Amino acid sequence: MAYYGQFANTTSLLATLGTGAITVGVTKYLAQYSGNSSKQQSVINAAFIMVLTASLIVSAFTISCSRILSIAAFKTADFWIVYLVYGFCITAISLNLIFLAILNGLKRIKHLTIVNITSSILGMVSMIITAHFWGLTGVLINSSIVGVVMMCINVIMFRKLNIRWKLNFHLFDRATGKKLLAFSLMAIVSGFVTPVMQIMVRNRIINTISLQDAGYWQAVTRISDYYLAFITSVLTVYYMPRLSELTDRTDIKKEIRFGYKMILPVVCALSISIWLLKGLIIHILFTPDFEGMRELFAFQLIGDFLKMGSWLLSFLMLAKAMTKTFIITEISFGASFVILSYVFINLYGVIGATYAFALNYLIYWVIMELIVRRYLREKQ
């Protein structure tokens, strides 16, 4: 689990660079230009040109530095092959992320859901097969294989929906490219901060406690990621595009309140359910060796609730392209999480990382409240 976390974090960084970090911008502007097909087509064309260019550069880097990346992530060159395969597949993986962003921005929710469900089922089946035959190496290579297959499925989907996406460098609109680059800067910061801080905290646990405890922390973190994916998909598919469309102060406030009423009770119910059923969850998802992760659930789940509460506000920064504010808060709270984790891990052991997670998002929520209030006052 600890090794899988290291690989997931490093490839997340590469995927962010491979897409040019423009996926959020693509969704925003396609939603904003709803009803204007020429502008939407300009966004789609610019997005594919930028992603193809960025992904080819990242592909060349990943292939040529596969051994270095393996040493950086695993402290050994033994896993160079997984980065080599990922390097060859990253263009397909990056194009998949743009396909999804386009479906989201065009509000093709039914088709987006079909693609996501297909990807999940395909990923599960291929994970079982690759794990059986090639063990950990197979598990790490799996995401690359799924990425290539999903690109083929997305191409077929776009043809059926008659969404034009062929590259036309002559029609590249510089103004649209600049708008997407504004989001690129925000997404690069966000895409780098989370994986880097997780790598730092995981390495701290490995170096000061044990690899086994790092596995416990990674396991409980993955549970959070999976059940919160249901919530974050709602934020990404509905909430963020909706905020992008709204311009009136009263409407924005109403949408945020609606988010609190609809989303936070669901997060609370899910968190409590997971805490009550944690023994069963460990039994089903893991092995008896993971019993040591039981104590990590409480504050991790509290942190999840605080995280979603703060994200309902922070998504306004993405929707309204508040680049400077977003970058400052992302870097600041990424650094504070690492610092708090180091302090609490030294004091309390591995559970200290969950204390740091909850406290960091409590402070973040308070700061987001102040930022959003100021933004809404300025709109009067």
Legacy VTK file of the C-alpha trace (Angstrom):
# vtk DataFile Version 3.0
C-alpha trace
ASCII
DATASET POLYDATA
POINTS 380 float
0.000 0.000 0.000
2.825 2.400 0.821
4.558 1.661 -2.499
1.284 2.033 -4.395
0.837 5.424 -2.748
4.299 6.537 -3.838
3.603 5.511 -7.432
0.129 7.099 -7.453
1.502 10.402 -6.182
4.378 10.587 -8.664
2.194 9.658 -11.655
-0.387 12.195 -10.488
2.295 14.864 -10.840
3.179 13.606 -14.322
-0.491 13.462 -15.381
-1.007 17.052 -14.233
1.883 18.157 -16.442
0.744 15.856 -19.263
-2.615 17.615 -19.520
-1.007 21.032 -19.281
-3.159 21.252 -16.132
-6.059 22.742 -18.115
-8.876 20.261 -17.371
-10.681 22.565 -14.902
-10.381 25.474 -17.331
-11.838 23.384 -20.161
-14.870 22.453 -18.038
-15.366 26.051 -16.893
-15.245 27.689 -20.303
-17.336 25.054 -22.076
-20.003 25.574 -19.399
-19.630 29.349 -19.591
-19.961 29.359 -23.407
-23.062 27.171 -23.342
-25.108 28.059 -26.429
-22.109 29.418 -28.351
-20.865 26.443 -30.377
-18.056 28.359 -32.132
-16.467 29.413 -28.839
-16.895 25.925 -27.426
-15.186 24.460 -30.493
-12.342 26.936 -30.043
-11.869 25.715 -26.454
-11.920 22.053 -27.529
-9.410 22.642 -30.329
-7.050 24.639 -28.097
-7.313 22.033 -25.328
-6.293 19.109 -27.527
-3.377 20.983 -29.076
-2.071 22.025 -25.649
-2.510 18.539 -24.163
-0.855 16.768 -27.071
2.135 19.106 -26.872
2.478 18.856 -23.086
1.970 15.080 -22.941
4.615 14.369 -25.594
7.153 16.423 -23.623
6.261 14.641 -20.363
6.330 11.287 -22.165
9.896 11.870 -23.383
10.964 12.941 -19.878
9.334 9.951 -18.145
10.790 7.403 -20.576
14.306 8.838 -20.370
14.201 9.245 -16.564
12.402 6.007 -15.642
15.248 4.770 -13.429
15.622 8.140 -11.692
11.864 8.259 -11.000
11.960 4.722 -9.588
14.789 5.640 -7.223
13.017 8.856 -6.170
9.737 7.038 -5.387
10.922 3.637 -4.110
14.586 4.183 -3.133
15.478 1.495 -5.713
15.709 1.274 -9.516
13.860 -2.066 -9.524
10.584 -0.460 -10.610
11.954 1.439 -13.626
9.769 -0.617 -15.961
6.516 0.785 -14.493
7.618 4.348 -15.278
8.815 3.320 -18.728
5.366 1.873 -19.536
3.660 4.915 -18.020
5.820 7.178 -20.178
4.653 5.438 -23.346
1.007 5.616 -22.228
0.851 9.113 -20.744
-0.406 10.759 -23.934
-3.412 8.408 -23.940
-3.963 9.005 -20.205
-3.790 12.790 -20.674
-6.220 12.728 -23.607
-8.644 10.701 -21.462
-8.665 13.428 -18.813
-9.462 16.034 -21.466
-12.223 13.858 -22.946
-13.823 13.718 -19.481
-13.423 17.474 -18.950
-15.128 18.133 -22.292
-18.047 15.807 -21.541
-18.398 17.557 -18.175
-18.272 21.057 -19.661
-20.814 20.150 -22.374
-23.044 18.707 -19.620
-23.102 15.262 -21.217
-23.524 13.779 -17.750
-25.058 10.503 -18.917
-22.118 9.770 -21.218
-19.597 10.950 -18.611
-21.136 8.506 -16.145
-20.972 5.649 -18.670
-17.286 6.323 -19.324
-16.473 6.518 -15.597
-18.341 3.298 -14.781
-16.678 1.511 -17.698
-13.275 2.734 -16.534
-13.920 1.512 -12.975
-15.062 -1.942 -14.046
-12.234 -2.289 -16.548
-9.726 -1.116 -13.944
-10.969 -3.629 -11.374
-10.874 -6.603 -13.760
-7.463 -5.721 -15.184
-6.107 -5.060 -11.674
-7.045 -8.598 -10.601
-5.432 -10.086 -13.701
-2.200 -8.061 -13.565
-1.845 -8.583 -9.791
-2.280 -12.347 -10.209
0.345 -12.708 -12.926
2.862 -9.957 -12.105
2.274 -9.004 -8.460
3.111 -5.459 -7.354
4.686 -4.578 -10.715
1.474 -5.621 -12.450
-0.619 -3.485 -10.088
1.523 -0.438 -10.822
1.433 -0.970 -14.604
-2.337 -1.499 -14.585
-3.342 2.174 -14.736
-1.260 2.653 -17.880
-2.952 -0.270 -19.633
-6.424 0.949 -18.681
-5.545 4.443 -19.935
-4.833 3.205 -23.462
-8.037 1.124 -23.635
-10.139 3.996 -22.267
-8.747 6.372 -24.895
-10.086 4.053 -27.596
-13.484 3.978 -25.859
-13.524 7.784 -25.572
-12.702 8.200 -29.269
-15.680 5.988 -30.171
-17.883 7.900 -27.719
-16.945 11.276 -29.239
-17.662 10.020 -32.751
-21.121 8.851 -31.707
-21.817 12.196 -30.020
-20.506 14.038 -33.084
-18.082 16.090 -30.970
-15.330 17.377 -33.264
-11.882 17.182 -31.723
-9.433 16.733 -34.598
-6.327 18.839 -34.159
-6.172 21.977 -36.277
-3.093 24.054 -35.479
-4.175 26.757 -37.931
-7.347 27.402 -35.927
-5.566 27.583 -32.560
-6.967 30.623 -30.740
-4.303 32.352 -28.658
-6.815 34.221 -26.502
-8.492 30.937 -25.562
-5.090 29.381 -24.910
-4.198 32.211 -22.509
-7.458 31.743 -20.612
-6.767 28.033 -20.234
-3.206 28.771 -19.092
-4.585 30.865 -16.208
-6.262 27.700 -14.959
-3.162 25.734 -15.827
-1.178 27.655 -13.240
-3.773 26.963 -10.535
-4.080 23.294 -11.450
-0.306 22.774 -11.573
0.006 24.182 -8.056
-2.920 22.080 -6.808
-1.731 19.012 -8.712
1.734 19.309 -7.210
0.925 20.322 -3.638
-1.234 17.321 -2.669
1.026 14.533 -4.039
4.220 16.210 -2.787
2.884 16.736 0.734
1.623 13.123 0.850
5.024 11.841 -0.283
6.736 13.941 2.401
4.390 12.764 5.159
4.614 9.128 4.012
8.414 9.293 3.938
8.353 10.803 7.431
6.292 7.868 8.711
8.576 5.358 6.957
11.761 6.959 8.271
10.647 7.637 11.856
8.205 4.782 12.525
7.966 1.963 9.934
6.980 1.034 6.385
4.096 -0.948 7.893
2.643 2.142 9.585
3.018 4.047 6.314
0.895 1.296 4.767
-1.786 1.807 7.434
-1.869 5.549 6.760
-1.982 4.981 2.995
-4.843 2.489 3.396
-7.048 4.828 5.421
-6.213 7.685 3.037
-7.287 5.577 0.063
-10.598 4.761 1.758
-11.187 8.500 2.137
-10.294 9.089 -1.509
-12.693 6.423 -2.738
-15.792 7.313 -0.752
-15.229 11.050 -1.208
-14.934 10.490 -4.970
-18.731 10.315 -4.928
-18.865 13.794 -3.411
-16.060 15.349 -5.445
-17.694 14.095 -8.662
-20.806 16.099 -7.712
-18.637 19.157 -7.081
-16.794 18.737 -10.375
-19.733 17.744 -12.573
-22.415 20.085 -11.202
-21.214 22.519 -8.562
-18.133 24.077 -10.199
-19.732 24.583 -13.656
-22.789 26.034 -11.918
-20.705 28.548 -9.967
-18.931 29.451 -13.227
-22.262 30.366 -14.814
-23.500 32.536 -11.936
-22.629 36.229 -11.787
-25.117 37.613 -9.288
-23.958 37.782 -5.653
-27.301 36.548 -4.302
-27.349 33.563 -6.674
-23.810 32.575 -5.685
-24.683 32.697 -1.983
-27.814 30.647 -2.627
-25.817 27.997 -4.537
-23.232 27.727 -1.733
-25.991 27.339 0.874
-27.624 24.703 -1.341
-24.283 22.876 -1.448
-24.050 22.899 2.338
-27.610 21.577 2.727
-27.223 18.807 0.157
-23.604 17.693 0.429
-22.486 18.058 4.051
-25.246 15.817 5.506
-24.261 13.116 2.985
-20.573 13.416 3.930
-21.493 13.258 7.615
-23.651 10.148 7.102
-20.958 8.410 5.056
-18.233 9.259 7.573
-20.227 7.977 10.548
-21.154 4.803 8.647
-17.516 4.109 7.773
-16.429 4.682 11.382
-19.110 2.310 12.710
-18.266 -0.341 10.101
-14.497 0.098 10.102
-13.869 -3.455 11.300
-15.967 -4.918 8.486
-14.341 -2.570 5.935
-10.849 -3.686 6.953
-11.964 -7.321 6.744
-13.464 -6.900 3.254
-10.934 -4.563 1.637
-7.690 -5.661 3.274
-6.208 -8.519 5.293
-5.891 -9.156 9.044
-2.437 -7.524 8.821
-4.202 -4.159 8.486
-5.942 -4.294 11.886
-3.448 -1.686 13.059
-5.177 0.985 10.963
-8.321 0.953 13.148
-7.151 3.831 15.332
-6.577 6.074 12.296
-10.215 6.250 11.187
-11.696 8.750 13.669
-9.665 11.888 12.916
-9.247 10.971 9.240
-13.046 10.957 8.868
-13.400 14.197 10.847
-10.833 15.695 8.486
-12.819 14.425 5.484
-15.927 16.286 6.690
-13.946 19.479 7.253
-12.278 19.054 3.855
-15.581 18.853 1.976
-16.973 21.807 3.918
-13.990 23.940 2.955
-14.044 22.737 -0.660
-17.610 23.980 -1.096
-16.094 27.442 -0.635
-12.713 26.947 -2.307
-14.356 25.822 -5.563
-15.474 29.430 -5.967
-11.813 30.369 -6.495
-11.611 27.890 -9.384
-14.976 28.921 -10.855
-14.049 32.619 -10.812
-10.380 32.175 -11.781
-9.057 33.735 -8.543
-5.555 32.621 -9.508
-3.392 34.509 -7.024
-5.577 33.746 -3.985
-5.871 30.074 -4.954
-2.125 29.587 -5.384
-1.262 31.313 -2.098
-3.784 29.280 -0.086
-2.851 25.956 -1.745
0.856 26.356 -1.075
0.334 27.737 2.430
-1.972 24.962 3.587
0.052 22.268 1.839
3.084 23.437 3.805
1.109 23.721 7.062
-0.140 20.126 6.684
3.419 18.852 6.313
4.646 20.903 9.293
1.726 19.847 11.507
2.211 16.211 10.457
5.908 16.262 11.331
5.143 17.729 14.756
2.224 15.396 15.566
3.961 12.276 14.203
6.883 13.003 16.537
4.481 13.455 19.465
1.829 10.784 18.833
3.128 8.397 16.159
1.329 7.601 12.907
-2.049 8.737 14.273
-0.534 12.224 14.454
-0.831 12.464 10.658
-4.620 12.201 10.976
-4.631 14.847 13.736
-2.713 17.144 11.400
-5.112 16.409 8.526
-8.199 17.352 10.566
-6.670 20.460 12.153
-5.314 21.710 8.828
-8.718 21.530 7.134
-10.433 23.169 10.099
-8.141 26.185 9.714
-8.542 26.048 5.911
-12.341 26.167 6.216
-12.163 29.273 8.413
-9.837 31.013 5.944
-12.063 30.043 2.983
-15.048 31.543 4.789
-13.201 34.851 5.136
-12.071 34.840 1.485
-15.534 34.079 0.102
-17.164 36.717 2.310
-14.719 39.334 1.035
-15.313 38.291 -2.582
-19.099 38.554 -2.170
-18.814 41.972 -0.481
-16.784 43.234 -3.446
-19.578 42.106 -5.803
-22.079 44.475 -4.169
LINES 1 381
380 0 1 2 3 4 5 6 7 8 9 10 11 12 13 14 15 16 17 18 19 20 21 22 23 24 25 26 27 28 29 30 31 32 33 34 35 36 37 38 39 40 41 42 43 44 45 46 47 48 49 50 51 52 53 54 55 56 57 58 59 60 61 62 63 64 65 66 67 68 69 70 71 72 73 74 75 76 77 78 79 80 81 82 83 84 85 86 87 88 89 90 91 92 93 94 95 96 97 98 99 100 101 102 103 104 105 106 107 108 109 110 111 112 113 114 115 116 117 118 119 120 121 122 123 124 125 126 127 128 129 130 131 132 133 134 135 136 137 138 139 140 141 142 143 144 145 146 147 148 149 150 151 152 153 154 155 156 157 158 159 160 161 162 163 164 165 166 167 168 169 170 171 172 173 174 175 176 177 178 179 180 181 182 183 184 185 186 187 188 189 190 191 192 193 194 195 196 197 198 199 200 201 202 203 204 205 206 207 208 209 210 211 212 213 214 215 216 217 218 219 220 221 222 223 224 225 226 227 228 229 230 231 232 233 234 235 236 237 238 239 240 241 242 243 244 245 246 247 248 249 250 251 252 253 254 255 256 257 258 259 260 261 262 263 264 265 266 267 268 269 270 271 272 273 274 275 276 277 278 279 280 281 282 283 284 285 286 287 288 289 290 291 292 293 294 295 296 297 298 299 300 301 302 303 304 305 306 307 308 309 310 311 312 313 314 315 316 317 318 319 320 321 322 323 324 325 326 327 328 329 330 331 332 333 334 335 336 337 338 339 340 341 342 343 344 345 346 347 348 349 350 351 352 353 354 355 356 357 358 359 360 361 362 363 364 365 366 367 368 369 370 371 372 373 374 375 376 377 378 379
